[in-house]
Amino acid sequence: MNEYKPHVLIVESRYYDDIAEELLAGAIEALDTVGATYERVEVPGAFEIPAAVRFAVEAGGGKSGAFDGYIGLGCVIRGQTTHYDYVCQESARGLQDLALQYGIAVGYGVLTTENRDQAWIRADRKQGNKGGVVAQACLTMTALRRQFGLGLK
């Protein structure tokens, strides 16, 4: 019997490297648990995550073929300007628009917090494990796509 193993693209904003590393570790643990394969790409910030996903969708996939799902990981911490609001809103809207336009499975793991302590609590695998949570959300959506006959493999 050929067991389905999803192939996922992880798009990482490494702006806050320690938080990004913990988000990534949580996501990889969740993917490894089900035997999913993955590829990773880095982007400068959370704002660029949707564009990277669209590039991958339009290119038809990565080194190992088309992706079954996409995970966006990053962190935006409020500063003293309204820039935070735009980045948070547009990264979320951009990924949701792609999910609806292309019918793709997306896990949204961009933390939007007031300070670094809040971000760490949400990213830490012993506390919030947001990387693992969003990877699981992505996997759930890839399974739902397959249930409706939209899976790639």
N, C-alpha and C positions, 0 to 999 in steps of 0.2 A: 504494500500500500504506500502511495506517495503522499507523505504528510506535508501539508502546506506550511511554508516558512516565509513570512513576509520579508520583503526587502525595503528598508526605510532610509530616507535621507534625513540626516540631522544637520540643521543649519544653525550654527553657533555664532552669537555675538560674544566676543571675548573682551568687551570693554572693561568689565570687572572680572579679572582673570580667576581669582579664587572662587568667586561665586559661580562663574561659568564652569569651572572644573568640577564643582560639586553637583551642579545640575546635570552635567554630562555623565558623571559617574552613576547617578541615579537612573538616568535614561538607559545607559548601557546595561546596567544590572537588570532592568525590566525587560529589555530586548533579549538579553542572553538567556533569561529564564525560559522563554518560549522558543529559543533557537532561531530568532529572527536575525537576518543579516542587515548590515547598515554601512553607509558611507557617510563621511563627514565633510562639511565645507565650513569655512569661517568667513564671516562678514564683519565690517568695521563696527556696526552698531545694530540695535534692534530695528531701526528704521529700514535697514537694508534687507532684513530677513524675507519679507514677501517677494521682493524682486528676485532673490536667489532661488526661491521656490519656483517662481514662474519660469526662470531660465531652465531649471531642471525639467519642469513639466513640458515645456515647449521643445526641449532637446530630446525628449523621449526616454530619459533615464540616465543612469550613470554607468560606471564600468561594468557592473554586473547585470545590466538591463534596466528596464523600467522600474520605477519605485511604486510600491504598494501604498506607502504613506510618507508623511513629512512631519518632522518635529522641529519647531522653532524654539531655540533656547537663548535666553538673554536676561538682562536686568537693566531697569531704568530706575534711578533713584532721584527723587525730587530735588531740584536745586532752587535757586532764587529767581528763576525766570519761568515763563510759560512754556518754554521748550519741552519740558517734561510732558505736559499735556498733549502736545502735538505728536511726539514720538510714541507715547503709549497708545493713543487713539488710532494713529495711522498704522502702526504695526499690527494691532488687533484687527482693524478694519481690512487691511490689505490681505491678511491671511484668510479671514472669513470670506472676503470677496472671491479669492482664488478657490476656496473650498466649494463655494456655490457655483461659480462659473465653470470649473473643470470637473466637479464631482470627485474631488480628491479627499483623502483622509488626512486630517491635520491635528497635531497635538500642539496646543499653544502654551509654551512654557516661558513666556517673557514676564519676569517678575516686575511689578510696578509698586514700589514701596516709598515710604517717606525717608527712610534712612538705611544705612548698611546693616544695622542689627536686625531690622525686620527682614531684609533680603536674606541674610544668613539663616535665620530661623526657617524661612520657607524653602531654602535650597538644601539645607543640611539633611542628609539621608536619615539621621536619627531623630529628626523633628518633622519638618514638613515634607521632605523628599519630593518636591515639585517636579524634578526631572523624571523620577519614576512614575509619578502620577500622570504626567502628560504623555509619557511613552505608552502607558497602559491605555490612555484615552485614544491615542493614535491606533494602537493595536485593535481596540474595540471597534473603531470606525473602519479599519481595513476588513475586519471580519463581517461587519454589516454590509460593506460594499460587495463582498463576495456572496453574501446571503441573497442579495438582490441581483446577482449575476453580473456585477460590474468589476469583479476582481481581475487582475492582470494575468495571474498564473493559473 
